[in-house]
Amino acid sequence: MIAVDRLDAGEVLRYMGCPPERADTALRAQVEARARELLAVVRPRWSWRELAITFETGGVRLEGGLLLPGADLSAHLTGCDRAAVFCATLGAEVDALIRRAERLDMAKALTLDCCASAAVETVCDRIEAELQEKFPGRSFPFRYSPGYGDLPLEVQGPLLDLLDAPRRVGLCATANHLLTPRKSVTAILGVAEGEIQRNKRSCLSCPAQGGCQYRKAGGHCGIS
């Protein structure tokens, strides 16, 4: 079971587009108050499967038949022979809390939204660490999600079906391939038999670098 009892205020501030060192006392107090409010309703749930992978001209095929298209994921998983595919959600009450705030105070809603983004990343970090413990002696590139590089969002629904996510954790995808509840993630964690070059997520390799709001504000999202 994954639990989140605190958030990194600096990470929340980065999601807000504010470099942590530039945040004043009032803003930090606001972040801490919203974080407490959010954590009171967070109910993380997740599901995963271990699958063999094969490399094809069009992308990476998961055991069972699902093709994950694109060259970027293929390059990312070089050296891997299996993958731990997982999904995670903070739960529907988080979405409801943010929607209620949007009707009354958009600034509060924004801070709650950023707290939720930080919270779901924390959940995924803990899931990734837990999954790595299941494969002793193996190597892992960082987790990779639809929408990153050239892996399209269209694979969200098939990944959720593969994980039986609607039934097991209440996580679905809309017709526009967005996850609901909204503060949720699907991801692929490669598993390699031997040592691999562990690429680091960075601003230079990020597909969003051209319009990144964090960089425009003089900061970064925290992954580099």
C-alpha positions in Angstrom: 0.0 0.0 0.0 1.3 3.4 -1.0 0.7 6.3 1.4 1.6 10.0 1.1 1.8 12.0 4.3 3.9 15.0 3.2 4.8 17.0 0.1 7.9 18.7 -0.9 7.0 22.4 -1.0 9.8 23.2 -3.4 8.4 20.7 -5.9 4.9 22.2 -5.6 6.4 25.7 -6.2 8.1 24.4 -9.3 4.8 23.2 -10.6 3.4 26.6 -9.9 6.1 28.1 -12.1 7.9 29.7 -9.1 11.6 28.8 -8.4 11.6 27.8 -4.7 14.3 30.3 -3.8 12.1 33.1 -5.0 9.0 32.1 -2.9 8.3 34.4 0.0 7.0 33.4 3.4 3.3 34.0 2.5 3.5 31.9 -0.6 5.2 29.0 1.2 2.5 29.2 4.0 -0.2 29.0 1.3 1.4 26.0 -0.3 1.7 24.2 3.1 -1.9 24.9 4.0 -3.2 23.6 0.6 -0.9 20.5 0.9 -2.4 19.6 4.2 -5.9 20.0 2.7 -5.1 17.9 -0.2 -3.3 15.1 1.7 -6.5 14.7 3.8 -8.4 13.4 0.8 -5.6 11.5 -1.2 -6.4 7.8 -1.5 -3.6 6.4 -3.8 -4.4 3.2 -5.7 -2.3 1.4 -8.3 -2.0 -1.7 -10.4 0.9 -3.3 -12.4 2.0 -6.2 -14.6 5.3 -7.6 -15.5 5.5 -8.3 -19.3 8.1 -9.4 -21.8 8.9 -6.9 -24.5 10.1 -7.2 -28.1 11.4 -4.5 -30.4 9.9 -4.0 -33.8 10.3 -1.5 -36.6 7.2 0.4 -35.4 8.0 0.4 -31.7 7.9 -1.8 -28.7 5.4 -4.7 -28.5 4.3 -5.9 -25.0 3.6 -9.5 -24.3 0.0 -10.1 -25.2 0.2 -8.0 -28.4 -0.1 -4.3 -27.5 2.3 -2.2 -29.7 3.7 1.0 -28.1 4.6 3.0 -31.2 7.5 5.4 -31.7 11.2 5.5 -31.9 11.8 7.3 -28.5 10.5 4.5 -26.3 12.4 1.9 -28.3 15.6 3.8 -27.8 14.8 4.4 -24.1 14.3 0.7 -23.5 17.5 -0.5 -25.2 18.9 -3.4 -23.3 15.6 -4.2 -21.6 13.9 -7.5 -22.1 10.9 -7.0 -19.8 8.8 -4.1 -18.5 6.8 -3.3 -15.4 3.8 -1.5 -16.7 1.8 0.3 -14.0 -0.9 2.9 -13.4 -1.6 5.0 -10.3 -4.3 7.4 -9.2 -4.8 9.8 -6.2 -8.6 9.0 -6.3 -11.7 10.9 -7.4 -11.9 13.0 -4.2 -8.9 14.9 -5.3 -10.6 16.0 -8.5 -13.7 16.9 -6.5 -11.7 19.0 -4.0 -10.1 21.0 -6.9 -13.4 21.5 -8.7 -15.0 22.9 -5.5 -12.1 25.3 -5.1 -12.5 26.4 -8.7 -16.0 27.7 -8.0 -14.8 29.9 -5.2 -11.1 30.7 -5.4 -9.1 30.1 -8.6 -5.8 30.9 -6.8 -6.5 28.2 -4.2 -7.6 25.8 -6.9 -4.3 26.4 -8.8 -2.3 25.7 -5.7 -4.3 22.5 -4.9 -3.8 21.4 -8.5 0.0 21.8 -8.2 0.0 20.0 -4.9 -1.9 17.1 -6.5 0.6 17.0 -9.4 3.5 16.8 -6.8 1.6 14.1 -4.9 1.0 11.8 -7.9 4.7 12.1 -8.8 5.6 11.1 -5.2 3.3 8.1 -5.5 4.9 7.1 -8.8 8.4 7.5 -7.2 7.4 5.1 -4.4 5.8 2.6 -6.8 9.0 2.7 -9.0 11.1 2.0 -5.9 8.8 -0.8 -4.8 8.9 -2.4 -8.3 12.6 -2.2 -8.5 12.9 -4.2 -5.3 11.0 -7.0 -7.1 13.8 -7.4 -9.6 17.0 -7.7 -7.6 20.2 -7.4 -9.6 18.4 -5.8 -12.6 18.9 -2.4 -14.1 16.2 0.2 -14.9 15.9 3.3 -17.1 13.5 5.9 -15.7 9.8 5.3 -16.0 8.3 6.5 -19.3 4.7 7.6 -19.8 2.4 8.2 -22.8 2.7 11.8 -24.0 6.5 11.8 -23.5 8.6 11.9 -26.6 6.7 10.3 -29.5 4.7 7.8 -27.4 1.1 9.0 -28.1 -1.7 9.4 -25.5 -3.8 7.1 -27.6 -2.2 4.1 -25.8 -3.6 5.2 -22.4 -6.8 3.3 -22.8 -5.2 0.0 -24.0 -2.7 0.2 -21.2 -5.5 0.6 -18.7 -7.3 -2.4 -20.2 -4.1 -4.4 -19.9 -3.9 -3.6 -16.2 -7.7 -4.1 -15.6 -7.5 -0.6 -14.2 -11.2 0.4 -14.4 -12.1 -2.5 -12.2 -9.1 -2.7 -10.0 -8.4 1.0 -9.2 -11.3 2.9 -10.8 -9.1 4.5 -13.4 -10.3 5.1 -17.0 -9.5 7.1 -20.1 -11.8 9.6 -21.9 -12.5 9.7 -25.6 -9.7 12.3 -25.8 -7.3 9.8 -24.1 -7.1 11.8 -20.8 -7.1 9.9 -17.6 -10.0 10.1 -15.1 -9.6 10.7 -12.2 -7.4 13.4 -13.6 -4.5 13.2 -11.2 -3.4 9.8 -12.4 -0.5 8.3 -14.4 0.3 5.3 -16.6 3.9 4.4 -17.1 6.4 1.8 -18.4 9.4 0.9 -16.3 12.0 -1.1 -18.3 13.8 -4.0 -16.7 17.2 -5.1 -18.0 19.2 -8.2 -17.2 22.6 -6.5 -17.1 24.0 -3.0 -16.7 22.5 -0.3 -19.0 23.2 3.3 -19.6 20.7 5.1 -17.3 19.7 8.2 -19.2 18.7 11.1 -17.1 15.6 13.1 -17.7 16.7 16.6 -18.5 15.6 19.9 -20.1 17.6 19.1 -23.2 15.8 15.8 -23.8 12.3 16.9 -22.8 9.8 17.3 -25.7 8.2 20.2 -23.9 11.3 22.3 -23.6 10.3 24.8 -26.3 7.2 26.0 -24.4 8.1 25.0 -20.9 6.5 27.3 -18.3 9.1 26.4 -15.6 12.0 27.5 -17.8 10.2 30.7 -18.7 9.9 31.4 -15.0 13.6 30.8 -14.5 13.2 27.4 -12.8 12.7 23.7 -13.8 10.2 20.9 -13.1 12.6 19.0 -10.8 13.3 16.0 -13.0 16.7 17.2 -14.1 
